Amino acid sequence: MNDQMQSEIATAPSLGLQSQDYFRQNRLPHIWCPGCGNGIVLRAITKALEMLALDRNNVAAVAGIGCSSRSAGYLDLNTVHTAHGRALPFATGIKVANPKLTVIVMSGDGDATAIGGNHFIQAARRNLDLTLIIFNNNIYGMTSGQYSPLTPRGAFATTASYGTVETPFDICKLAIAAGATYVARGTTYQARQLPKLIANAITNKGFSVVEAVCACPTHYGKLNKKSSPVSLLMEQRDKAISAKDAQLMTPEQLTGKYLTGELYNENRKEYSDAYTHLFERVHETK
């Protein structure tokens, strides 16, 4: 977290809202499966909103299709539940039309990186001020367990009965390469860290990506003989290495691990500002 982010979070005016106040209480309890990590990620998002003391009327939450995308319906914000893979185009329109809104996009690993994959890299390239939270449970949960672009090589899925042979994306590396200016990764095991990463992402003036590694015991776990939610959380604990600790480790020690924490933070001109400047310049020449 840079000094500006720390200052903005520390000095955010209190609205008297707590994390639970950002939920539509009449929509609870949620319908996610027992042991699913989506609830932990959604709680982290509302905790980040509390930390930043954001007014519900000034926040828009956009979701696509999938288990995680149901999260928009639970939030007492300006919410939109869109088509499969199209959350980012909808969010782009909202942000360009009203740049003062804080716009948060919630998407699953399939929704964001398969059918929505090109939208993802184009949004990163533009550096529009959006915050994308990717709920990564390594599989398509809502449609019964097909493999996604983030399913580990060799893992089983309903569409990979003998194990996947494709190399998965490293979503954080892809985000950085495509132009995102804030990139972080957290896990549901590290539940206290996630709200801080999301708050930093929201504060960043540009396209921000937070990959939230979570568990799907119903499909991924069952198909890969890891149906215990506890065992999936322990796997996150064992595989997650903080970016700071990784600097002291060898490539061999990092084999099979993934980095967590803030992975990239760059200050670059944001798309809405650049577009507004272009608009003003064009009209000045007329």
N, C-alpha and C positions, 0 to 999 in steps of 0.2 A: 504494500500500500504506500503510495507516495504521500508527501507532506500535505498537498492540497486536498487529497481525498480524506486524510485523517482529520484535517481542519473542518471540512464540510460536514462530515459525519458527527464530529464532536459538537459543532455549533448549530446543528439542525434544531429549529424551534419545536418545542413540544406541542402536539395537538391533543395530548391526553389519550391517544389511541394506542392500544396494545395489539399484539400479534393477532389475537382472536377476533378483534374488531374488524379486520379486513376480510373476514369470512361471511358468506351468506348463511346464517345459522339455520335457516329453514331448509337448506340443502344437505345438511349433515345429519347422520354420519355418512361418510363417503362410501362408494361401492367397490373400492379396490379390494383385491384379495388379501387375506391375512398374510402378513410377512412382506407385502409389496413395499418397495421403498418410495413410491410416489408421494405418500403422505408426508414423509420426512422432508422431501425436497420442497413440497408446497409450503410446509411449515417454515422452512428456511427462507422462502420468498417473502412470506408475510412478516417474518422476523426482521428481514432486511428493510421492508417498508416501515416497520416500527422504528428501527434504528435511524432511518433518514427522516422520520416524522412527515411522511408524504401524505398529502390530502387525497383522499379516495377519489374526489372529483377530477383530479388532475393526473390520474394514472389510467392508462389503457392496457389491458391484458389481452393478448391475441393468441389463440391456439389453433392447431390444425386438427388432425384426426389421429386417434390412437388412445391407449389407456391414459397416458400422461396428459393428453390434450383435453381430457375431461376436467382438468384442474381449473380452467377458466370459469366453469359454471359454479365453482365453489367460492369464488372471490367476489367480494362486494366492491367491485370497481367498474369502470367502463369496460365491458368484456365482449369479445367477439369469438365465436366458434366457427372456424372457416372450413374450407375444403382440404382434402388430404394433400399435404405438402405445400400448401399455399399460404401459410400463416405469414411468412415474411413479405410477400407482395401486398397483402392486406395491411400489415403493419407499416410498410413503406408509405402507402397512400395516406394512412392516418397521420404519420409523423410529418410528412411533407405538407399536408393540409393544415396541421396545427403543431408547429415545432415546439410549442411550449409544453405539450403533453409529455409525460414520462411514459414511454411505450416498452412494455415487457412482452416478449414472445416466448411461449412455452411449447416445446416440441419434443417428440420422441426420437430415438436413433433412426428409425425407418423414415418417419415423417420428415426429419431434417436433412438426412444424408442420402436417401434413395430418391423417391419421387420429388422431394424438395431440394435435392443436392445442388442444382444449378442456381436456384434462388439463394441458397446459402452462400455460395462463393461470390455471387454478384453483389449481395448485400454487404459482404465483407470488403469487396473491392471498392464500393462506393463510400464506405465509412459513414453511413447514415447513423444517427444517434439512436440506436436500438439496443436493447439488451436481450440476447437470446439465451435461454436456459434449455439445455438439451438433457432430458431425462434418459440416460443411457443404461438400459437394462439388457443390452446385447441381443435383443430378439423382438419380433413383433408379438406383443402380448395380447392385444385385443382380438386379433384374427387367428389365434390358436397356435402361435409359435413358429412362424416362418423365420428363416435367418435374415438378418439385416446387414448393411455394409459395416456394422460395428461388431458383428458376431465373431468371436475369436476363431482363428484357423483351427480346424479339427473338432470344434464343438458341434453338438447334435442339435437338429431342429426338425420340424415336421417336413420341411423341404430339403433336408440334408440328413437322410436316415443313416448315412455312413460317415457323417462328419463333413464340415465345410472344407473346401479346398482353396477358397479365396482368401487373400490377405485383407484384413480389415483396415479401414481408415484409422489413422491417429487423428481424431477430430481436432485436437488442439493445434497440432502441426499444420493441418489443412487450413484452419482458421487464420493462423499467423501468415502462412504463405499467400493466402487470398487477400490479405490486407486488413484484417481485424486489428483494432488498436488496443484492446484489452482482452486477454485470454487467461482463463483459470480453469482448474479442475479440482473438484472435491468429491467426497464420497458420503454415503449415508451413514457409514460407520463414524466418520468425522463430522458428526452432526453440528457441533458447535462452530466449526470452521466455515461451513457452507453459507450461513447468513452474511458473514463478513465479506466473503468473496463476491456474493451477489450484490451487496451494498456497494462495494468498490466498482463493480461492473456498471451499476445504475449511475453512479457518480461520474464515470468516465464519459467525456464528450466525444462520442464516436461509436462505432460498432463494437459491441462487447459480447463475448461468448463465455459462458460458464458450462462446462460439461459436469453434470452431476451423476456420478456412477451409482447406480441403484440396483436392486435385486428384483428378479421375477421368479419366485419359487414355484409358481403354478406351472409355467411352461419351460423356461430355461432351466430352472432347477430340476424339475421332474425329468426332463429329457436328458440331462447331463448328470443324473444321480446325485444331485445336490439340493434335494427338495426341502431341506431344513433351512428356514430363514437365518438361523444363527450361523450355520456353516457358510452361507453366502456372505454374511457380514464379516466373519472371520477371514474369508478369502480377500475381502476388500482391505482389511487390516494388514494382511500379510503381503499384499501386492503393492499397496500404496507407499510411495516414498516421497517425502517432501522435497521440493526443488532445491532447497538449501542443503539438505543432507546429501542429495544426489551429486553435488559438486565434489564431494569427498570420496565418491565411490568409483570403482572401475567399471568399464563396460560389462565385464563378466558378472559383477555383482548386481548390475541393473537388468540383467537378462530376465525377462518374464515379469518385470515390474512396470509401473507407470508413475509418472510424476504428478504430485498434487500441489496445490497452492497457486499463487500468482505466477504464471509462466511467461507473460509478455505484457508490456505496458508502454505504449508509444503515444506521443502527442502529435497529432496530424490533423489538418484542416477537415472539419466535418462537412458532410455533403450538403445539408440544409443551408449552412452559412455560405458555402461556395456557390450554391445555386442562387441564393438571394443576392449575393454580390454580382453575379453574372446578370441577373434580371435588372438590377439597378444600373449597371454599366451600359446595358443595351438601350435602356430608356433614356439615359443621359445623352446618347449619341444621336437620338432621333430629333 
